[in-house]
Structures are given as structure tokens and as C-alpha cells.
């Protein structure tokens, strides 16, 4: 059994909110790190890592909506 499974099995329902908050904070930190990497050094690998981090943290639907909003914004603001 790996560490994540041991932690999951050892957590009581009352402790779930704290654990979820910690996991979310870790996910957000990963998204920020991947976004920073992509901004600093844009490329296919960095882009895929950013999208994967977004998907792990926020889910497929939210990631899709966010990336669509960014695309729309970038297209409409190019002429400005």
C-alpha cells in the first residue's frame, strides 16, 4: 500500500475538510508552478503539464471553461 492509500484509509470523516483543503492548496501550488514555467519557457511540454495540473486540481469541465475563456480573451484583445 502506498502512502496516499494509507493516508486515505486513516482519515476520519471529521478530518476530511482539512485534508481536502491541504490537497487543494497543493494542487493550486502545482498549477501556479506549471503556469510560471509555461510563461517563462513556453513550449508543448510545459503547456501539457499546465493543462494536466489544471485538470487534476479543478476537473475537466472547469479546465475546459477556463481555457476557452482565455482563448476568447486573447482573440478579442489582440486588436487593442
N, C-alpha and C positions, 0 to 999 in steps of 0.2 A: 504494500500500500504506500502510495506517495504522500508527501507532506500535505498537499491540498486535500486529499481524501481524509487524512487523519484529522485535519482541522475541521472539515465539514462534518464529520461524524461526531466530533467532540463539542460542537457548538449547540447550546440550548436555544430554543426559540426566543427567549428573552434577550439573548445576546446577538440576535441576527441583525438588528438595526445598526449596531456598532460595527459589526463585521461588514455589512453592506456598505456603510459609509467609508470604511477603510479601503474596500475593493474599488469603490467608485473614485476615491481620491487617487489611488494607484493608477487606475485607468486614465483619469484626466491627466495625470503627470506623464503617462506614456504618450497620450495624444499631443500634449504640448511639446514633448521632446521630439516626436516624429515631425510635427509641423515645423519646428525650428530647423530641424535637419533639412527638410524639403525646401524651406525658404533660403537657407544658406547654400545648399547644393542641390538644385532641382535635378531630378532625373527619374527614370522609370522605377528603379528600386525604391528610392525614397518615397515616391508617390504611393506605391503599393503598400509600403509599410505604414504610411499615414492612414490610408483607407482601411487597412486591417485594424489599426489601433482604434479608429473611429467606430468601426463595426463592432469590435469586442466591447467597447465601452458603452455605446449608445444603441446598438442594434442596426439591422439592415435598413429599416424604413426611415429612421431618423437620419442615418448617414446619407441615404439617397436624397432626402429632402434638403439637407444641409448643402450637399454638393450641387444640387440643382439650383439652389438659391445663390450660391457662389458663382456658378456659371452664368446665370441670368444677370447678376450684378456686374460681372466682369464684361459681359457683352454690351450691356446698356450704358456702362460708364466709359467705354473705350473712346467714344466720340467727344467726351467732355474735356 
